[in-house]
Structure formats: structure tokens, C-alpha cells
Amino acid sequence: MASAPLTTIVIYGGGLAGYVCACALDRTLPGDIQLILIETDAAKATDIFFGTLTSPTTYDFLLDKAFTEPDLFLNTQTGVSLGTKFENWGPTRQNWIQSFYKPLPVLNGVEFQHYLTRFRQTTPEKASLEDYVISTQAAKSGGFAHPPEDRKTPLADMDYGYQFSPKDWQGYFSGKLSSKRVTRLQSDVTKVERSGETVTGLTLNNAQIIKADFFIDASGPNSKLKSPSDTSWVGTREICAAETHNIETGKRHPYRTVRAADYGWQSETTLQNQVHRLTVYDPNSERAALKAHGTPDHTPFKVQLGRTETPWIGNCLTFGHGAASLEPLTSAPMRLLERDIDRLIELIPVSKNMTVERREYNRRFNDDYSHADLFQRAFFSTSKTGAHPYWVAASSTPLTKRLQDKVEQFESRGVLVQYDYEPFSREDWTLLHIGMGRLPRRYDPLADRVSLPGLTQKLEQMRHAIDVMAKKLPPHDVYMSRLIKYLEDQNV
Amino acid sequence: MRLRKICILGGGTSGWMTAAGLSNKYKSLGIEIELVESEQIGTVGVGEATLPHIRFFNQSLGIDEREFMKATRATFKLGIEFCDWGRQGDRYIHPFGDYGEPIDGVDFHHFWLRLLQNGHNSRLDDYSYPILAAEAGKFQLPGKDVSKIGSNFGYAYQFDSSRYAVLLRQYSEKNGVTRTEGKAVKASRDPESGFISSITLESGQTIEADLFVDCSGFRGVLIEQELETGYDDWSEWLPCNRAIAVACETKGPSVPFTRATARKAGWQWRIPLQHRVGNGHVYCSEFISDDAAREQLLSTLEGQPLSEPKQLYFKTGKRRKLWNKNVVAIGLSGGFLEPLESTSIHLIQEGITALIELFPGKSFETSDAEEYNRRMDLNFDRVRDFLLLHYVATQRDDSEMWRYFRNMTLPESLQEKMEAWKSRGYLLRYEQGVFLPPSWVAVMAGQNLIPDGYDLRVNRKTLDEVISVTDTIKQQSKIAVTQTPDHAAFLAQYGAAAEMGAG
């Protein structure tokens, strides 16, 4: 192999990003690479901004690193999630369930939603997309069961992510690090030695000096290892977040609820034995937000949304909230953390010359985050609206050409504009557009090739089958407690 | 409101593919389709070799594979053999399929690279069933489980595109497409919108339509001569601008692959059909004379030429807007990229598919054309980069043309791709575009661009484990080939061989 191989990687962190990253590297890299984890509490503070929801991608993400769902259920408060119910959202007070589901059938070569647009023009009462999405119907009936492999039942089209508490996962992943490979130091960095853009060593509290080939700084927004020459941060909007675990009044659902308010929004997330509340608000509306929230577990945190455009400089990668902060409105923060980790694993430097790795990591990072931004931005009006700071700030963020194209094409004719490797699927986008009231004006003329009675019958059958299935599902609480009981018995 | 009438200007492969594709979808919706073509104007018929996507086009039309192959004298195609590209004397096959299979989520070629770096030399080709089958002149259809070795490949055809046009004409006419003989001499425009309202033929006949599809070839009668859309000239990157083509008699059994041999001032194709072999020399007139190019072609034919060689002139590039006002350019009127990777028919197919998905209504919305152009631009750009790769991933410097490529400043996207591969076998991927990672691996490795490093996850296994797991794939591929019938025998047994003497 050319030039000197990589032997030691330092991860400076100790929050969720640092622990998941360390676990993933621990489980995927060959044995001759040493890992040193410097654990600082500073990293934990902003974990609240990872939100409480993951997407269906998490199952495979974890399995790739040999983390199994049963182990996660047994050792954390993690629950299943069919998506998010948005209430009273946006300028037109929309209500919808942004659920996770597999692609709807293509009938006669035409995407399903074109038939709904056709129906909307004749029989609007039958044109509701959610009637045909099993995950949404299951969410409404409060039921859950694992989707089977057998594709014949409507349940196979259901998909699910997880509802979790960042604090809980922090502990879980911290406990999963192998003691053989990972050297853990409870300390903080007091000095960073550099030679140009290369970090050559870190001095810790106890004067110990740590040397390595590659540094990952997951210590949070004020990352100390980040090159002082990096001034590429884009984004100015600030938000605050307060959380309370175990709220008393919470209702239990197999989905997260997000309720819009003047100050911002409030979510409630059902975990195994508790309901978690998160309130996100504009810093100028703190009083109203905290009044609505109740007593938070700790002092609320503030973060500046946005990202650096060059997370990897020299031999140092800024990771987690030092590199990017997303609003925890959707599963985006966790989805992107997973992508950060998988991108890193694919690009672990093969030698001390990291030119290619750096350029490619940064390129994909910018693609992923700008694509996630499109999705998150699409939750707000495309023109500046609102009387309250949160809504004004959110809808003032400029629209990119890419998002304009997505919205225009969908509203014009139900076409989903897609870019390479977007983190959010066509299904996610379809639900969001319709949820936000962005309905197509036209449909694919090929949808007219099916006769109206034939189509009505076909859709009625689908709707009925989904309805029957959704009502047959066991209540999610019952399902989960039986599952956990079963897993506990197996473990004994 | 639905549009009422489509006029396709030009027959040939693109015209009749468009007529077939559109009539199949819109015949029951009362949309009238009229195709205007002139027997005086010859067709180019550049693409006789195709990509696997053509199967889905035929399937969607409901065309039976056997009937299609008989009618067009088609052979099966497992890939393209590239000769003399990296260095003179080199050869490799770009297959329709992956190499080996990913191991624990890591692409197979990284394991191969570790073997190489530890002195275990083997050809990457030995882990690819379609390459081994092509080399042995064998073919069979893939089985249902496409992850299984022996089924882990795609296939396309090599066929007579003028016969394909005839087949699709019959198909289209059955679907109600009207064919009008004639040459367009004039177009009338709506004074307000600038849209073409009708075309007038030499005979004086006028044809009105809502949508015009320009399949008139290089001239771009509507898109360029009338609408003056403009052309992005890519000659700087792909300077070949002429071709001379001739069919010759076939010697020996037909093989299931196309061949592209690099020459001093271009390259030469060899496309084996059931009854003859198509040949052509694509070259750059700056580096070779037409006579010398013709001589190069004729002196290397394996059998008697079947006609006078046909001379073609072109300029590499793409129309600035493939959809402009109410005209959509499909085929050579939209752009030209040399057929080094059999993309001509594929780009026609992409054009038709995108037009169907973005099919306009009576009132054309500009956003339809914008999205169409965005998609097609991306397709063309990405094919261009992939073609250019063949000329620049090379050690050749034995002629003026090869030295021209040596000194070229590459598009950044291509430069970065090659660097990432060279450094660690890493592939810059995209989802939208025809050539996926295995194709890039085939050309870069095939032209001696061997990476210095590989994905470190490979080292989770010991060298002995890597040897054992890769050997298994190699053996399985080899065994699968021995169980595959000869290509010619399979054609006959499958019922795809045309009757002898049927011309």
C-alpha cells in the first residue's frame, strides 16, 4: 500500500454523535486500527437537537454494525414509530400524518397519486391519499405489528422508524464500546497542536499528550479541533429547545405528535414507559414557549441552524453539531447522522494523505445536508409569512432553485423532481406536499386510460383492505409489551 | 385540456421508436399521431448495438423477443470488448453486470485489489460470469434469481436498426399512426407564442399539430433550422467528427459482444449480427484524411464488404434545449455522442420515456419543458464524461490524437472520479444516469488504472480468507460458463434465429 498507513484515530466527543460514531468504527474497522475516545460532557449538551425520531433506515444502519432491534428494545426505552402527526401546521393550519410507508402500487404504468388527482376533480371524498397508506391508517387506529415479508397483505407496505430519547441512546451506545480496542479517557482538551492544517497532538487536562493520524471532533457546536481558518458556516437562524422526560399528561401513540404554536412547536413522543415532550421555539418567544412546556429537565439549549461547508480540513473531521445543526422537526437529524457515519466508514483514510477522502466526504456532506434542508424548508411557506418570530424566521430562509423546482413540478402535474441520493424518499415528499396542501393541478393523462367505474372499484378494494387490516392490528402498547416480555423470556 | 395531435418529423430509428412508444400509450386517448418521412432522405442508423434498457422498451410495447430478434437479425450482447485502448495489444470487456459480489457490504473489487497488492495476480474479469461467457462465445438467458452466479448479468442486442424501424413502423401503423410520405419545406409559427402551428410539405400538403417531435436527424429541421435553438459543441472533449461505415460478410459463428478497437485517429466498431457484421471507423478529420480512414476500415474487414462504405459527418454535442416551445428533439436532432458505448438508441429511449412522463397538455406549461431539459441534460453530460474516460484513462501516446488527449484539461467531475479511483478504488456514484459503478470499474481497471489503495474494511478478513472467498466466486463463474450453451446454438434453440436466405 502506498504511503504510511493509518494506525490511530481519536474521537473527541462523548455525546450521542461521538458514541454512535465510535461504536460504528469499532465494529467496522479492521483490528489494527486503534481508537481513542476522549469523553467530554460539553458534547452532551446539544444532543437534544437530534430529536426523538429516526427513520426506517435506522434498522439496517444498526444491523450493519451488529446492533439488533431486540437488544435495543430490551436495553433502552425505544419505541416504534409510524411517523409524525402534524397538527395545526403552517399558515393554513394543516393536519396530516407524515408516515413511513413503502411505494404505492403503479397502476397501468402510472403512479398512484395521479389517480387521486383525477378523483379529486370528480369525487373529492375518495381522493384522500391517507386512506391508501397503511401506516397512516394504523397510526390512526393506534395499532402496530411488524410488517411481514409476505407481500400479499397491505401490512407489508407499512414501514417504521424508532422513537427514542437522545439521553437514553447516549448511555446505550456508550455501554457498547469494546474495551479491547477503544481507549477511553474522561478528560477534556486544553490545547491543540497544529502544523498548518494538520492537527499533530492534543493536550488534555492532566497534561497528557495524545497523538494520532486522524481526529474526529464530535464535541458539539464549539468544537475546539476545528480549524480556525474555517469560516464557511452557512445559516444564521437560531432556535431553542427544552425537553421533559416522563410527562404526566401525555397520550400514548405509535407516532410522534408535533403541534404548531405561535412560539414554534411542541412534540410528544411515546417511549416504552413514558412520554417525552420537546418544545422548539424562537429565542424571542421563550416565555410563551416555556409556559406551554412546563418545567424542563434542564436549562433549554440554543443552537444556530446551518452547517459548515468544509467539515473535513487537514486530518481533522468536524462531526455532529460542530459540523451541522438541523431543526429536529423531522427524522432529518438522525438520518443525517447515520449518513455521516456511513460516509465516514466508506472514506476512512487509507493513508496519511487524505486529499481524496476529504474532498469526497465534503462533497457528499454538502449534498446530503442541502437535500435535507430542501425537505425541512418545505414544511414552511414558500413566501415570507407569519406574525410571530419563529414562523417569520423559518419562512424567510431563501428558497433554492432545487426546492422551487420540486414544489412547482408537484403543484403543476404531480411530478417528483429527484436528485442523486436524496435522504428523503419519493413517498416522504408526496406526503409532505399533499400535507402542506400543495395539490397537483394536472395529472398524467395516461391515468384516463382506466375507466372511472373500474378505477373506483379498484381503489375501493384497496381502501377497504387497508381499513380492515388497520383495525385488526393490536394496540401498539399491547404489542410492544408482549414483544418485550417475549424477548426477556428468550434472553433468560 | 388534452392535446389533440402529434406530428413526428422523420422516420428512421428515432422516429419510429417515438411513434411506437407514444402510440402504445396514447392510442386509446384519441390523440392522433402522424409521422412524416421521405424516402429520398436516407437514415443514419448509427446504433446497431444497444444497452439492456432496450428490453424494457420492447417489453412495454408488448413485442415478443423471439419475433423481434428474427425480424431484426439480432444477436445477444453481453458487453463490449475494447481492444488497444489502455495500451496497444490490451483488451478487456465492459460487461453488463457486476464483478463478483459485495462481501460484507464492501464492493468486490476492493478484495481483488488486496490480492493484487499481495502478489496474487488475477484478472478482475475472471470474477465476472458475463465476461467469461462472452469470451467463450456462450450465452443463455439469466435465471430468476439475479444474485446467483450465472444469472448475475444483464443483456442487450446487436441488431439491424433499419429492420427495427420497419418492425416498429408496422407496430405503430397497427396502433393507428398515419405515415405521410414527403419532405417538410416550411413551418408556420404562431405569431404570439412562436410555437410551430403547422409544417408544409413539398407537395403543398399542410400538417397541423399541437406537439412536434423532431426526428429529422443531424439537420434538426424544426429544432434548429426553424427554432434556432443552438448547439453545445463538445468537440473540445470528443473531437471525432466523422465516421465511415460498411457491413461485411460474416466469418464463423456470431459472438455475443460488440468490439471497439482503438485506432490512431479514432476507433473502429465491429457489431456481429446473425447474417452480417457491421463495421465502422469513427475518426477525427484533423488527425487523418478521409481516404486513409476508409483504407483503415476496408483493410481490416474480416469478410467481403456488402456495399459501398457510407460516409457520415457529425459534431459531438447537444442541442441547447431538447424541448423548445412545442418541439421535442429526439435522436440525432437532439445531439450526437459517438457510439463507443452503444448509447445512441438508449438516449432516444430516455427521450421518449421523459416525454411520456412529462407529456404536455394543449396549453404547454414552461415547467414541463424545463424538467425535461434538466433530465436530458444530465443524461447527456454523464454519458459524455464516460465516453471521454476511454480516451484519457490510457497510456497511449503513439499518435497526434492520443497526445491531444494527454494534454487535455478534463471536466472537473471526471478528473475527481479518476483521482478517487486511483487513490483507493473509490467510486463517485450517481443514481441518475446510465453508467453505474461497475461500468466505471470495467473501463478504469481495463485500461490499467489500478488503484494504490483499497477500502480498509477488507482487512477485517485475513489474506487467506480473502483468497478463499474470491476463489469460490471465480470457480463458480467458471463452472457456470461450462454449463452455458454456445451463443449460435442458443439463438437457434431459443427460436430467435432468422430463416437462412431470408436476406
Interface residues (C-beta under 8 A of the other chain):
Chain A: M1 A2 L6 T28 L29 P30 G31 D32 I33 D64 G109 I345 E346 L347 I348 V350 S351 T355 V356 E357 R359 E360 D405 E408 Q409 S412 R413 V415 V417 Q418 Y419 D420 Y421 R442 D444 P445 L446 D448 R449
Chain B: R2 K25 Y26 S28 L29 S60 G105 Q117 I356 E357 L358 F359 G361 E365 S367 D368 E370 E371 R374 E416 E419 A420 S423 R424 Y426 L428 R429 Y430 E431 Q432 D452 G453 Y454 D455 L456 R457 V458 N459 R460
